[in-house]
Amino acid sequence: MKRGGIIRSCVIFDCDGTLVDTLGDIAAAMNHALAENGFPPVAPLERYRDMVGWGIVRLAELALPEGARSQDAVQEVAACASGYMYERPAEMSKPYPGIKELLAGLKAQKIKTAVLSNKPDSVLRLLMDELFGPGAFDSVWGLRPGSAAKPDPSSVWEIVAELGRNPHDAVFAGDSEIDVETARNAGCYPLGVSWGFRSRAVLEAAGAARIIDKPEEIWDLICRQ
């Protein structure tokens, strides 16, 4: 591993757009929920790139026609989409190239790994188990009842405490301005990834300390003497 970088002993990953290309499954779930409730689908699929990241309730709100965004409609569509995702967590989703190899290398070097997502916790856990196998990460945190969504830093602090680390030990890797803001709020190293759902310009504007183009570039931030 490259010497001279910043010594880190924990990597927290966002899920959607960072570890896994989930856009097809997200779009299918939300468009199904919209249709079930009598609303038109969002098309083309690429429109979802700028809508995801804040959680299923906010996604439902953005997906609904502007004149139909009542609290009841948003909650109904969000619940329907969550149920669809739970039944079909990974029909089209797949890890980005190089992610599985990176995770294997981090595990071999005893670097702690975690996933933090605004995806519903039950859906996230199914997705991680299906794509990476049980126990692939030291900690998996989706949005749970009573917990605050990213960019609130409280879940990051709980994760690092669970792993016996502190925020300054951790790289937080994500593809959106939400992830960069979460990292900065929590005191982690804010690392942007360019292969996800947002543009490099968005990550730069959010204050990412660095933006990488390939998963293996994370090694530049993790040095073992």
C-alpha positions in Angstrom: 0.0 0.0 0.0 1.1 3.5 -0.8 2.9 5.3 2.1 2.5 8.9 3.0 -1.3 9.0 3.0 -3.7 9.5 5.8 -3.9 6.6 8.3 -7.5 5.3 8.6 -8.8 2.1 10.2 -12.4 2.2 9.2 -14.4 2.8 5.9 -18.1 3.6 6.0 -19.8 3.2 2.6 -23.0 4.7 1.3 -25.0 2.0 -0.5 -26.9 3.3 -3.5 -24.5 4.6 -6.2 -21.4 3.8 -4.1 -21.3 0.0 -3.4 -24.2 -1.0 -5.7 -25.9 0.2 -8.8 -29.5 0.1 -7.6 -31.1 2.6 -9.9 -33.1 0.1 -11.8 -34.6 -1.5 -8.7 -35.3 1.9 -7.1 -37.1 3.0 -10.2 -39.1 -0.2 -10.6 -40.2 -0.1 -6.9 -41.2 3.6 -7.0 -42.9 3.4 -10.4 -44.8 0.3 -9.2 -46.0 2.2 -6.1 -47.0 5.2 -8.2 -49.1 3.0 -10.6 -50.7 1.2 -7.6 -51.9 4.5 -6.3 -53.1 5.9 -9.6 -50.2 8.2 -10.5 -48.0 8.3 -13.6 -44.5 6.7 -13.6 -41.3 8.8 -13.5 -39.6 8.4 -16.9 -37.0 8.1 -18.2 -35.2 6.1 -15.5 -32.3 8.5 -15.4 -34.5 11.1 -13.8 -34.1 9.1 -10.6 -30.4 9.9 -10.4 -31.0 13.3 -8.9 -34.0 12.2 -6.7 -32.4 9.4 -4.6 -30.4 9.7 -1.5 -32.7 11.3 1.1 -34.7 8.2 1.8 -37.9 6.6 0.6 -40.3 9.2 1.9 -38.5 12.1 0.2 -38.2 10.0 -3.0 -42.0 9.4 -3.0 -42.6 13.1 -2.6 -40.3 13.9 -5.5 -41.8 11.2 -7.7 -45.3 12.3 -7.2 -46.8 15.0 -9.4 -46.4 18.4 -7.8 -50.1 18.8 -7.2 -50.5 15.4 -5.6 -47.9 15.6 -2.8 -50.2 15.4 0.2 -48.9 13.8 3.3 -51.2 10.8 2.9 -50.2 10.3 -0.7 -46.5 10.5 0.1 -46.8 8.0 2.9 -48.9 5.5 0.9 -46.5 5.6 -2.1 -43.5 5.3 0.2 -44.9 2.3 2.0 -45.9 0.6 -1.2 -42.4 1.1 -2.7 -40.7 -0.1 0.5 -42.8 -3.3 0.4 -41.9 -3.9 -3.2 -38.2 -3.4 -2.4 -38.4 -5.8 0.5 -39.8 -8.5 -1.8 -37.4 -7.8 -4.6 -34.2 -6.3 -3.1 -31.8 -7.1 -5.9 -33.6 -8.1 -9.2 -31.4 -5.7 -11.2 -28.9 -4.4 -8.7 -25.3 -5.3 -8.8 -22.0 -4.2 -7.1 -19.9 -1.8 -9.1 -16.7 -3.2 -10.6 -13.9 -3.6 -8.1 -16.1 -3.3 -5.0 -16.0 -7.0 -4.0 -12.2 -7.1 -4.5 -11.8 -3.9 -2.4 -14.0 -5.4 0.4 -11.9 -8.6 0.4 -8.7 -6.6 0.7 -10.0 -4.4 3.5 -11.1 -7.5 5.4 -7.6 -9.1 4.9 -6.0 -6.0 6.3 -8.4 -5.9 9.3 -9.9 -2.6 8.2 -13.4 -2.2 9.7 -16.1 -1.7 7.2 -19.7 -0.4 7.5 -22.6 0.6 5.3 -24.8 3.6 6.2 -27.8 4.2 4.0 -31.1 6.1 4.0 -32.6 3.0 2.5 -35.0 1.2 4.9 -32.9 -0.9 7.3 -34.7 -4.2 6.5 -34.3 -3.7 2.8 -30.6 -2.7 3.1 -29.8 -5.8 5.1 -31.5 -8.1 2.6 -29.6 -6.4 -0.2 -26.2 -6.6 1.4 -26.7 -10.3 2.3 -27.9 -11.2 -1.2 -25.1 -9.3 -3.1 -22.2 -9.7 -0.7 -23.1 -12.6 1.7 -23.8 -12.5 5.4 -21.1 -10.9 7.5 -19.4 -9.1 4.6 -19.5 -5.8 6.7 -18.8 -5.2 10.3 -21.8 -3.0 10.6 -24.9 -2.3 8.4 -27.2 0.6 9.2 -30.3 1.5 7.2 -32.9 4.0 8.2 -34.6 2.7 11.4 -37.7 3.9 13.2 -36.8 6.8 15.4 -33.4 7.3 13.8 -32.4 10.4 11.9 -31.5 10.2 8.2 -28.3 11.3 6.7 -26.9 14.0 6.7 -27.5 13.9 10.4 -24.3 12.5 11.9 -25.8 10.5 14.8 -25.8 7.1 13.0 -22.1 7.6 12.0 -21.2 8.2 15.6 -23.1 5.0 16.7 -21.4 3.0 14.0 -17.9 4.1 14.9 -18.6 3.5 18.6 -19.8 0.0 17.8 -16.6 -0.7 15.9 -14.4 0.7 18.6 -13.2 3.6 16.5 -13.8 7.4 16.4 -14.9 9.5 13.5 -11.4 10.7 12.7 -10.4 7.1 12.1 -13.0 6.7 9.3 -13.2 7.4 5.6 -16.8 8.0 4.6 -17.2 7.1 0.9 -20.3 8.2 -1.0 -21.6 9.4 -4.4 -23.8 12.3 -3.3 -23.7 15.7 -1.6 -25.7 14.0 1.2 -22.8 11.7 1.9 -20.2 14.4 1.8 -22.3 16.5 4.2 -22.8 13.5 6.5 -19.1 12.9 6.6 -18.3 16.5 7.3 -21.0 16.7 10.0 -19.6 13.6 11.7 -15.9 14.5 11.5 -15.0 11.7 9.1 -12.9 12.1 5.9 -15.4 13.0 3.2 -14.5 10.9 0.1 -16.5 11.2 -3.1 -16.9 8.5 -5.7 -17.4 9.5 -9.3 -19.1 6.3 -10.6 -22.4 6.9 -8.8 -25.6 8.9 -9.3 -24.3 12.4 -8.9 -21.7 14.4 -10.9 -18.2 15.3 -9.9 -19.2 18.9 -9.8 -21.9 18.2 -7.2 -19.3 16.4 -5.0 -16.8 19.2 -5.4 -19.4 21.8 -4.5 -20.4 19.8 -1.4 -16.8 19.8 -0.1 -15.5 16.4 -0.8 -11.8 16.2 0.3 -11.1 13.9 -2.6 -13.0 12.3 -5.4 -11.9 8.8 -6.7 -12.7 7.2 -10.0 -12.0 3.5 -9.0 -12.6 1.7 -5.7 -9.0 0.7 -5.3 -8.0 4.3 -4.9 -9.3 4.1 -1.3 -6.0 2.4 -0.5 -4.2 5.7 -0.9 -6.0 6.8 2.3 -5.3 3.7 4.3 -1.6 3.2 5.3 -0.2 0.3 7.3 3.4 0.8 8.5 
